Amino acid sequence: MQNKPSLRTAHCRLLRKQRPPFTIRRTQTLVATTLTNMKIIAIVTLVFLLGLSTSLYSENADEPNELTSLRTNWIRARKQAINPIDRKYETALTELKVKLTKAAKLEEALQVDAELKKLLEDMEQSAGIETNIEDEIVGKWACSSSSGWSGMYHFLPKGEFLDGGGKWMIINGRKKLVIKWNSGGEVTYDLPPVDGVMTGVGSRGGIIKATKLK
Protein backbone atom coordinates (compact mmCIF):
# COMPACT_ATOMS: atom_id res chain seq x y z
CA MET A 1 0.00 0.00 0.00
CA GLN A 2 1.42 3.37 -1.09
CA ASN A 3 2.00 5.89 1.70
CA LYS A 4 -0.03 9.08 1.52
CA PRO A 5 2.01 12.28 1.29
CA SER A 6 2.29 14.28 4.47
CA LEU A 7 0.46 17.60 4.86
CA ARG A 8 3.74 19.48 4.51
CA THR A 9 4.60 17.69 1.26
CA ALA A 10 1.14 18.32 -0.16
CA HIS A 11 1.39 21.96 0.80
CA CYS A 12 4.76 22.36 -0.94
CA ARG A 13 3.39 20.72 -4.10
CA LEU A 14 0.45 23.13 -4.09
CA LEU A 15 2.72 26.15 -3.73
CA ARG A 16 4.88 24.95 -6.63
CA LYS A 17 1.80 24.66 -8.83
CA GLN A 18 0.58 28.17 -7.93
CA ARG A 19 3.95 29.92 -8.13
CA PRO A 20 5.15 30.89 -11.64
CA PRO A 21 8.31 29.14 -12.84
CA PHE A 22 11.59 30.93 -12.22
CA THR A 23 11.96 31.92 -15.87
CA ILE A 24 8.55 33.60 -15.86
CA ARG A 25 9.30 35.47 -12.63
CA ARG A 26 12.62 36.64 -14.02
CA THR A 27 10.97 37.77 -17.24
CA GLN A 28 8.36 39.74 -15.30
CA THR A 29 11.08 41.45 -13.28
CA LEU A 30 13.07 42.32 -16.40
CA VAL A 31 10.00 43.74 -18.11
CA ALA A 32 9.16 45.93 -15.10
CA THR A 33 12.75 47.15 -14.87
CA THR A 34 12.87 47.86 -18.61
CA LEU A 35 9.65 49.87 -18.49
CA THR A 36 10.97 51.93 -15.57
CA ASN A 37 14.23 52.61 -17.41
CA MET A 38 12.32 53.56 -20.55
CA LYS A 39 10.28 56.11 -18.58
CA ILE A 40 13.44 57.64 -17.12
CA ILE A 41 15.10 57.79 -20.56
CA ALA A 42 12.00 59.43 -22.03
CA ILE A 43 12.01 62.10 -19.30
CA VAL A 44 15.73 62.81 -19.80
CA THR A 45 15.32 63.06 -23.57
CA LEU A 46 12.37 65.45 -23.29
CA VAL A 47 14.17 67.70 -20.82
CA PHE A 48 17.26 67.79 -23.06
CA LEU A 49 15.29 68.63 -26.21
CA LEU A 50 13.25 71.35 -24.52
CA GLY A 51 16.35 72.93 -23.04
CA LEU A 52 18.24 72.72 -26.32
CA SER A 53 15.44 74.30 -28.31
CA THR A 54 15.35 77.26 -25.90
CA SER A 55 19.12 77.80 -26.04
CA LEU A 56 19.01 78.12 -29.85
CA TYR A 57 17.29 81.51 -29.52
CA SER A 58 19.38 84.52 -28.53
CA GLU A 59 18.64 88.21 -28.30
CA ASN A 60 19.79 90.57 -31.04
CA ALA A 61 20.60 94.13 -30.01
CA ASP A 62 18.85 95.52 -33.11
CA GLU A 63 15.63 93.51 -32.81
CA PRO A 64 12.25 95.11 -31.90
CA ASN A 65 11.33 95.36 -28.22
CA GLU A 66 8.13 93.46 -28.96
CA LEU A 67 10.13 90.48 -30.21
CA THR A 68 12.40 90.55 -27.15
CA SER A 69 9.38 90.66 -24.86
CA LEU A 70 7.62 87.80 -26.68
CA ARG A 71 10.74 85.63 -26.51
CA THR A 72 11.23 86.39 -22.83
CA ASN A 73 7.68 85.36 -22.00
CA TRP A 74 8.08 82.21 -24.11
CA ILE A 75 11.33 81.21 -22.39
CA ARG A 76 9.76 81.79 -18.98
CA ALA A 77 6.72 79.66 -19.88
CA ARG A 78 8.98 76.93 -21.33
CA LYS A 79 11.01 76.84 -18.14
CA GLN A 80 7.85 76.55 -16.05
CA ALA A 81 6.82 73.57 -18.19
CA ILE A 82 10.21 71.86 -17.88
CA ASN A 83 10.56 72.29 -14.12
CA PRO A 84 7.87 69.72 -13.14
CA ILE A 85 9.51 67.17 -15.45
CA ASP A 86 12.87 67.79 -13.79
CA ARG A 87 11.30 67.35 -10.37
CA LYS A 88 9.67 64.06 -11.35
CA TYR A 89 13.00 62.75 -12.62
CA GLU A 90 14.69 63.91 -9.42
CA THR A 91 12.09 62.05 -7.34
CA ALA A 92 12.43 58.89 -9.45
CA LEU A 93 16.23 58.92 -9.10
CA THR A 94 16.03 59.51 -5.35
CA GLU A 95 13.61 56.60 -4.90
CA LEU A 96 15.78 54.33 -7.06
CA LYS A 97 18.87 55.28 -5.07
CA VAL A 98 17.15 54.38 -1.79
CA LYS A 99 15.87 51.11 -3.24
CA LEU A 100 19.32 50.05 -4.45
CA THR A 101 20.93 51.06 -1.18
CA LYS A 102 18.48 48.96 0.82
CA ALA A 103 19.18 46.04 -1.52
CA ALA A 104 22.92 46.42 -0.77
CA LYS A 105 23.62 47.24 -4.44
CA LEU A 106 26.01 50.00 -3.50
CA GLU A 107 27.82 50.31 -6.83
CA GLU A 108 24.53 50.80 -8.70
CA ALA A 109 23.34 53.21 -6.01
CA LEU A 110 26.48 55.30 -6.54
CA GLN A 111 25.78 55.45 -10.28
CA VAL A 112 22.26 56.70 -9.60
CA ASP A 113 23.63 59.24 -7.12
CA ALA A 114 26.03 60.54 -9.79
CA GLU A 115 23.11 60.93 -12.20
CA LEU A 116 21.13 62.76 -9.52
CA LYS A 117 23.98 65.20 -8.88
CA LYS A 118 24.32 65.81 -12.63
CA LEU A 119 20.59 66.57 -12.85
CA LEU A 120 20.74 69.06 -9.98
CA GLU A 121 23.71 70.82 -11.60
CA ASP A 122 21.85 71.03 -14.91
CA MET A 123 18.80 72.46 -13.15
CA GLU A 124 20.96 75.15 -11.54
CA GLN A 125 22.56 76.01 -14.88
CA SER A 126 19.23 76.11 -16.71
CA ALA A 127 17.98 78.59 -14.12
CA GLY A 128 20.71 80.95 -15.31
CA ILE A 129 19.83 80.47 -18.98
CA GLU A 130 16.48 82.17 -18.54
CA THR A 131 16.49 85.71 -19.86
CA ASN A 132 17.41 88.02 -16.99
CA ILE A 133 14.51 90.29 -16.08
CA GLU A 134 17.00 93.01 -15.09
CA ASP A 135 18.22 93.12 -18.70
CA GLU A 136 14.67 93.92 -19.80
CA ILE A 137 14.47 96.83 -17.39
CA VAL A 138 17.78 98.53 -18.19
CA GLY A 139 17.32 101.31 -20.74
CA LYS A 140 15.12 104.32 -21.46
CA TRP A 141 11.38 104.32 -20.71
CA ALA A 142 8.83 107.00 -21.57
CA CYS A 143 6.39 107.51 -18.68
CA SER A 144 2.99 109.11 -18.26
CA SER A 145 0.60 109.20 -15.32
CA SER A 146 -3.16 109.34 -14.97
CA SER A 147 -2.78 112.83 -13.51
CA GLY A 148 -1.19 114.19 -16.67
CA TRP A 149 2.49 114.01 -15.70
CA SER A 150 4.97 112.72 -18.28
CA GLY A 151 8.68 112.10 -18.17
CA MET A 152 11.40 109.54 -18.73
CA TYR A 153 13.16 106.84 -16.73
CA HIS A 154 16.70 105.84 -17.64
CA PHE A 155 17.40 102.60 -15.76
CA LEU A 156 21.04 101.61 -15.27
CA PRO A 157 22.32 98.20 -14.09
CA LYS A 158 22.49 97.36 -10.38
CA GLY A 159 19.45 99.42 -9.42
CA GLU A 160 20.82 102.79 -10.46
CA PHE A 161 19.34 105.69 -12.46
CA LEU A 162 21.24 107.88 -14.91
CA ASP A 163 20.40 111.06 -13.00
CA GLY A 164 21.04 109.40 -9.64
CA GLY A 165 17.62 110.49 -8.43
CA GLY A 166 16.68 107.18 -6.81
CA LYS A 167 17.00 103.40 -6.72
CA TRP A 168 15.10 100.54 -8.33
CA MET A 169 14.78 96.93 -7.24
CA ILE A 170 12.95 93.75 -8.22
CA ILE A 171 11.01 92.00 -5.44
CA ASN A 172 8.21 89.52 -4.71
CA GLY A 173 9.64 86.61 -6.67
CA ARG A 174 10.62 88.87 -9.59
CA LYS A 175 7.00 89.93 -10.08
CA LYS A 176 7.31 93.55 -8.93
CA LEU A 177 9.58 96.45 -9.82
CA VAL A 178 9.85 99.10 -7.10
CA ILE A 179 11.26 102.56 -7.70
CA LYS A 180 12.18 104.62 -4.66
CA TRP A 181 12.98 108.27 -5.36
CA ASN A 182 15.33 110.26 -3.16
CA SER A 183 12.55 112.84 -2.84
CA GLY A 184 10.40 110.28 -1.01
CA GLY A 185 8.09 109.14 -3.78
CA GLU A 186 7.67 105.48 -4.75
CA VAL A 187 6.27 103.58 -7.76
CA THR A 188 5.53 99.85 -8.00
CA TYR A 189 5.25 98.17 -11.41
CA ASP A 190 4.00 94.70 -12.32
CA LEU A 191 6.49 92.38 -14.03
CA PRO A 192 7.28 91.15 -16.56
CA PRO A 193 6.74 93.95 -19.10
CA VAL A 194 4.15 93.08 -21.74
CA ASP A 195 5.18 94.11 -25.27
CA GLY A 196 7.64 96.59 -23.76
CA VAL A 197 5.05 98.21 -21.50
CA MET A 198 4.81 98.31 -17.68
CA THR A 199 1.90 99.60 -15.62
CA GLY A 200 2.46 100.76 -12.08
CA VAL A 201 0.93 102.57 -9.12
CA GLY A 202 2.51 105.59 -7.44
CA SER A 203 2.67 106.18 -3.71
CA ARG A 204 -0.29 108.59 -4.06
CA GLY A 205 -2.38 106.03 -5.95
CA GLY A 206 -1.90 107.36 -9.46
CA ILE A 207 -1.49 104.97 -12.40
CA ILE A 208 1.84 105.37 -14.19
CA LYS A 209 2.50 103.73 -17.55
CA ALA A 210 6.04 103.15 -18.80
CA THR A 211 6.94 102.23 -22.39
CA LYS A 212 10.45 101.12 -23.30
CA LEU A 213 12.13 103.13 -26.04
CA LYS A 214 14.31 101.63 -28.76
Secondary structure, 3 states (H helix, E strand, C coil): CCCCCCHHHHHHHHHHHHCCCHHHHHHHHHHHHHHHHHHHHHHHHHHHHHHHHHHCCCCCCCCCHHHHHHHHHHHHHHHHHHHHHHHHHHHHHHHHHHHHHHCCCHHHHHHHHHHHHHHHHHHHHHHHHCCCHHHHHCEEEEEEECCCCEEEEEEEHHHEECCCCEEEEEECCCCEEEEEECCCCEEEEECCCECCEEEEEECCCCEEEEEECC
